[in-house]
Amino acid sequence: MSVLRFINGYSPDTLARVQRMIDQNLLDAYLQRRYGERHQVHSDHALYEYAIALKQAHMRSAGVVHKVVYHSKLDVLHNALGLHTSISRVQGGRLKAKQEIRIAALFKEAAPEFLKMIVVHELAHLKEAEHNKAFYQLCVYMQPDYHQVEFDLRLLLIQRELARGGSSAR
């Protein structure tokens, strides 16, 4: 399976430009130049605080988030880099819904822009369940360069798979 599957929905021109970057070994340099820094949000507690601060800044009226954690079992193979869940639990005689966000552990060592993008994406699901126009407008509201960072994250996934000796680029 081609690593270009991460960008399958993009135009043929974009696919060709990415293929040229791969062929000329320029992908890693591009990502390092744009995203060379690493964030300092390494613990689940710090991640929770980070997500709540973003929510407070942009989505005060959205529901309460009860838990935000890094999750080691979320990965590219399962097409999940983040997960927003609403879990109903019985507490006493009542049914309580808990909103939880799980972020793939690969983001522990990612650039701050990538961490923000995935947290913004999952927070947006508090208001919009589907990946529709309103959902992406909310993402862009919280992170104006959301679409570029999302595309570059796809390039990072390609680069990681190539570095692991994964599938061919064609």
C-alpha positions as CSV (number, residue, x, y, z in Angstrom):
1,M,0.0,0.0,0.0
2,S,1.3,3.4,-0.9
3,V,2.2,5.9,1.8
4,L,0.5,8.5,-0.4
5,R,-2.8,7.1,1.0
6,F,-2.5,9.7,3.7
7,I,-3.2,12.4,1.0
8,N,-5.4,10.4,-1.4
9,G,-8.1,13.0,-1.6
10,Y,-5.8,15.8,-2.8
11,S,-5.4,17.0,-6.3
12,P,-3.1,15.1,-8.8
13,D,-0.8,18.2,-8.8
14,T,-0.4,18.1,-5.0
15,L,0.2,14.3,-5.1
16,A,2.9,14.9,-7.8
17,R,4.6,17.7,-5.7
18,V,4.7,15.4,-2.7
19,Q,6.0,12.5,-4.7
20,R,8.8,14.8,-6.0
21,M,9.6,15.8,-2.4
22,I,9.9,12.1,-1.5
23,D,12.0,11.3,-4.6
24,Q,14.4,14.1,-3.9
25,N,14.5,13.3,-0.1
26,L,13.2,16.8,0.8
27,L,10.2,15.8,2.9
28,D,12.1,15.5,6.2
29,A,14.0,18.8,5.6
30,Y,10.7,20.6,4.9
31,L,9.1,19.2,8.1
32,Q,12.1,20.0,10.2
33,R,12.3,23.6,8.9
34,R,8.6,24.2,9.6
35,Y,8.1,22.1,12.7
36,G,11.5,21.7,14.3
37,E,10.4,22.6,17.9
38,R,8.8,20.2,20.3
39,H,6.1,21.1,22.9
40,Q,6.4,20.6,26.6
41,V,3.0,19.0,27.2
42,H,4.2,15.5,28.1
43,S,1.9,14.3,31.0
44,D,-1.8,13.5,30.9
45,H,-2.4,16.3,33.5
46,A,-0.5,18.8,31.4
47,L,-2.5,17.7,28.3
48,Y,-5.8,18.1,30.2
49,E,-4.8,21.7,31.3
50,Y,-3.7,22.5,27.7
51,A,-7.0,21.3,26.2
52,I,-9.1,23.1,28.9
53,A,-7.2,26.3,28.2
54,L,-8.0,26.0,24.5
55,K,-11.6,25.2,25.2
56,Q,-12.0,28.2,27.6
57,A,-10.4,30.5,25.0
58,H,-12.6,29.5,22.1
59,M,-15.5,27.4,23.2
60,R,-16.7,28.5,26.6
61,S,-20.3,27.4,26.0
62,A,-19.4,23.8,24.9
63,G,-19.9,20.9,27.3
64,V,-17.6,20.0,30.1
65,V,-14.6,17.8,29.2
66,H,-13.9,15.3,32.0
67,K,-10.8,13.7,30.8
68,V,-8.0,14.3,28.3
69,V,-5.2,11.8,28.0
70,Y,-2.5,10.5,25.8
71,H,-3.4,7.0,24.5
72,S,-0.8,4.5,23.4
73,K,-3.2,2.3,21.4
74,L,-4.4,5.0,19.1
75,D,-2.4,5.1,15.9
76,V,-2.4,5.6,12.2
77,L,-3.1,1.9,11.5
78,H,-6.5,2.3,13.1
79,N,-7.1,5.7,11.4
80,A,-7.3,7.5,14.7
81,L,-4.9,10.1,16.0
82,G,-7.4,11.4,18.4
83,L,-10.7,10.3,19.8
84,H,-13.6,12.1,21.3
85,T,-16.0,9.9,23.3
86,S,-19.1,10.5,25.4
87,I,-19.4,7.7,28.0
88,S,-22.6,7.2,30.0
89,R,-22.1,5.9,33.5
90,V,-24.6,5.2,36.3
91,Q,-23.8,7.2,39.4
92,G,-26.3,6.5,42.1
93,G,-29.7,6.7,40.6
94,R,-28.6,8.9,37.7
95,L,-27.0,8.4,34.3
96,K,-24.1,10.8,33.8
97,A,-22.4,11.5,30.5
98,K,-18.7,12.0,30.6
99,Q,-16.9,13.7,27.7
100,E,-13.4,12.2,27.1
101,I,-10.6,13.0,24.6
102,R,-7.8,10.6,23.9
103,I,-4.8,11.8,21.9
104,A,-2.4,9.4,20.2
105,A,0.8,9.0,22.1
106,L,2.9,10.0,19.1
107,F,1.9,13.6,19.8
108,K,3.9,13.5,23.1
109,E,7.0,14.3,21.0
110,A,5.4,16.4,18.2
111,A,5.7,20.0,17.3
112,P,3.3,22.3,19.2
113,E,1.3,23.0,16.0
114,F,0.5,19.4,15.5
115,L,-0.6,18.9,19.1
116,K,-2.8,22.0,18.9
117,M,-4.3,20.8,15.6
118,I,-5.3,17.4,17.0
119,V,-6.7,18.9,20.3
120,V,-8.6,21.5,18.3
121,H,-10.0,18.8,16.1
122,E,-11.2,16.8,19.1
123,L,-12.6,19.8,20.9
124,A,-14.6,20.8,17.8
125,H,-16.4,17.5,18.1
126,L,-17.9,18.8,21.3
127,K,-20.1,21.0,19.2
128,E,-20.1,19.3,15.8
129,A,-20.2,15.5,15.6
130,E,-19.7,15.3,11.8
131,H,-16.7,16.5,9.7
132,N,-18.9,19.1,7.9
133,K,-18.4,22.7,7.0
134,A,-19.4,24.0,10.4
135,F,-16.9,21.6,12.0
136,Y,-14.0,22.9,9.9
137,Q,-15.0,26.5,10.4
138,L,-14.8,25.9,14.1
139,C,-11.3,24.3,13.7
140,V,-10.1,27.3,11.7
141,Y,-11.6,29.7,14.3
142,M,-9.5,28.0,17.0
143,Q,-6.4,27.5,14.8
144,P,-6.3,29.8,11.7
145,D,-3.7,27.7,9.9
146,Y,-5.6,24.5,10.7
147,H,-5.8,23.2,7.1
148,Q,-2.1,23.7,6.4
149,V,-1.1,22.0,9.7
150,E,-3.4,19.1,9.0
151,F,-1.9,18.7,5.5
152,D,1.6,18.9,7.0
153,L,0.6,16.3,9.6
154,R,-0.3,14.0,6.7
155,L,3.2,14.6,5.3
156,L,4.7,13.8,8.7
157,L,2.8,10.5,8.7
158,I,4.2,9.7,5.2
159,Q,7.7,10.6,6.4
160,R,7.4,8.4,9.5
161,E,6.2,5.5,7.5
162,L,9.0,5.9,5.0
163,A,11.6,6.2,7.8
164,R,10.3,2.9,9.2
165,G,10.9,1.3,5.9
166,G,7.2,1.2,5.3
167,S,5.3,1.0,2.0
168,S,6.6,2.4,-1.2
169,A,5.7,6.0,-2.1
170,R,4.2,5.0,-5.4
